[in-house]
């Protein structure tokens, strides 16, 4: 039997604080979502001025990254490459750049999704949050 790492509340607070700090440092109004390895929402934080739709997009990006075990940008690239049938993939809603998996010992234990600014900036914020875990 294997041991499975999981995100704890302290981890969520650490990720969220670092992601928020990165967003505020750049004056970016975003929503930050953190999910577990099954894509279940554990944390949602909409910063002042973030577009309302970002509160739906950020969790979808995180969900996609967790279930797919890779950054959500991979799916965006597949679709942009002409494989439009991928849009019919079940249970994958956030096929846009901005979802980043959280890895521990090579295993995905969750993901961070960010929405509200340019996709590359969303990723920057998500990675800053994850990096805070050490």
Buried (B, 14 or more C-beta within 10 A) or exposed (E): EEEEBEBEEEBBEBBBBBBBBBBBEEEBBBBBBBBBBEBEBBBBBBBEEBBEEBBBBBBBBBBBBBBBEBBBBBBBEBBEEEEEEBEEBEEBBBBBBBBBBBBBEEEBBBBBBBBBBEBEBBBBBBBBBBEBBE
